[in-house]
Amino acid sequence: MSRRDYAQEFACLAKEVAGIGSDQAQRFEKALRERFSGETARIFPRPALTLERINAELRNRKPVAVIAAESGVSRATIYRYLKPKKSQSETP
């Protein structure tokens, strides 16, 4: 199994999305390789954040800070999920 070349992929993506030139893309790739040489890319999927999951965790007395850290979001995001939604008829 061959390893993916993320530095090259990121440089190509930057070239496509940001519209940078080939020379800038090569410099970007070189900078990535110098800065992150030898490090393994670790991308972990985050568990889906749902109101039901948050409520279940809170019923199990798990602190909001822990739920937020495990979900990869801030505490404010957890509180936003918990905030009751205003219905359309309530808005002026």
One Martini backbone bead per residue (centre of mass of N, CA, C, O) as a GRO file, in nm:
protein
   92
    1MET     BB    1   0.093   0.039   0.026
    2SER     BB    2   0.063   0.357  -0.055
    3ARG     BB    3   0.140   0.676   0.007
    4ARG     BB    4   0.015   0.975   0.036
    5ASP     BB    5   0.061   1.300  -0.120
    6TYR     BB    6  -0.029   1.575   0.049
    7ALA     BB    7   0.144   1.806  -0.050
    8GLN     BB    8   0.056   1.781  -0.347
    9GLU     BB    9  -0.250   1.801  -0.301
   10PHE     BB   10  -0.251   2.083  -0.166
   11ALA     BB   11  -0.117   2.233  -0.399
   12CYS     BB   12  -0.337   2.168  -0.610
   13LEU     BB   13  -0.570   2.288  -0.451
   14ALA     BB   14  -0.457   2.576  -0.436
   15LYS     BB   15  -0.446   2.617  -0.740
   16GLU     BB   16  -0.753   2.580  -0.790
   17VAL     BB   17  -0.890   2.760  -0.566
   18ALA     BB   18  -0.681   3.020  -0.548
   19GLY     BB   19  -0.521   3.068  -0.823
   20ILE     BB   20  -0.238   2.979  -0.832
   21GLY     BB   21   0.060   2.933  -0.941
   22SER     BB   22   0.301   2.706  -1.008
   23ASP     BB   23   0.526   2.840  -0.844
   24GLN     BB   24   0.362   2.872  -0.580
   25ALA     BB   25   0.292   2.571  -0.549
   26GLN     BB   26   0.585   2.474  -0.517
   27ARG     BB   27   0.651   2.645  -0.266
   28PHE     BB   28   0.426   2.527  -0.091
   29GLU     BB   29   0.520   2.233  -0.101
   30LYS     BB   30   0.802   2.284   0.018
   31ALA     BB   31   0.703   2.405   0.287
   32LEU     BB   32   0.549   2.156   0.380
   33ARG     BB   33   0.791   1.960   0.380
   34GLU     BB   34   0.966   2.119   0.583
   35ARG     BB   35   0.757   2.137   0.820
   36PHE     BB   36   0.625   1.812   0.780
   37SER     BB   37   0.846   1.614   0.793
   38GLY     BB   38   0.748   1.278   0.875
   39GLU     BB   39   0.460   1.329   0.921
   40THR     BB   40   0.154   1.210   1.008
   41ALA     BB   41  -0.153   1.190   0.884
   42ARG     BB   42  -0.446   1.278   1.090
   43ILE     BB   43  -0.779   1.169   1.017
   44PHE     BB   44  -1.071   1.204   1.200
   45PRO     BB   45  -1.374   1.112   1.256
   46ARG     BB   46  -1.659   1.263   1.352
   47PRO     BB   47  -1.906   1.257   1.546
   48ALA     BB   48  -2.221   1.303   1.542
   49LEU     BB   49  -2.406   1.598   1.608
   50THR     BB   50  -2.670   1.569   1.839
   51LEU     BB   51  -2.924   1.628   2.048
   52GLU     BB   52  -2.952   1.339   2.154
   53ARG     BB   53  -2.656   1.299   2.233
   54ILE     BB   54  -2.630   1.532   2.428
   55ASN     BB   55  -2.858   1.448   2.621
   56ALA     BB   56  -2.738   1.174   2.697
   57GLU     BB   57  -2.474   1.283   2.818
   58LEU     BB   58  -2.610   1.464   3.034
   59ARG     BB   59  -2.764   1.233   3.180
   60ASN     BB   60  -2.461   1.106   3.242
   61ARG     BB   61  -2.294   1.356   3.359
   62LYS     BB   62  -2.154   1.508   3.131
   63PRO     BB   63  -1.961   1.748   3.052
   64VAL     BB   64  -1.959   1.991   2.819
   65ALA     BB   65  -1.651   1.998   2.770
   66VAL     BB   66  -1.631   1.696   2.694
   67ILE     BB   67  -1.828   1.685   2.463
   68ALA     BB   68  -1.682   1.894   2.292
   69ALA     BB   69  -1.406   1.751   2.269
   70GLU     BB   70  -1.518   1.483   2.141
   71SER     BB   71  -1.657   1.654   1.892
   72GLY     BB   72  -1.484   1.917   1.801
   73VAL     BB   73  -1.609   2.152   1.976
   74SER     BB   74  -1.754   2.395   2.132
   75ARG     BB   75  -1.944   2.492   2.393
   76ALA     BB   76  -2.120   2.689   2.233
   77THR     BB   77  -2.232   2.477   2.038
   78ILE     BB   78  -2.381   2.312   2.245
   79TYR     BB   79  -2.566   2.547   2.342
   80ARG     BB   80  -2.697   2.593   2.064
   81TYR     BB   81  -2.835   2.316   2.052
   82LEU     BB   82  -3.002   2.369   2.330
   83LYS     BB   83  -3.139   2.594   2.212
   84PRO     BB   84  -3.429   2.714   2.153
   85LYS     BB   85  -3.634   2.734   1.891
   86LYS     BB   86  -3.775   2.957   1.687
   87SER     BB   87  -4.053   3.020   1.554
   88GLN     BB   88  -4.198   3.176   1.288
   89SER     BB   89  -4.441   3.310   1.459
   90GLU     BB   90  -4.249   3.471   1.672
   91THR     BB   91  -4.162   3.653   1.464
   92PRO     BB   92  -4.195   3.996   1.367
   0.00000   0.00000   0.00000
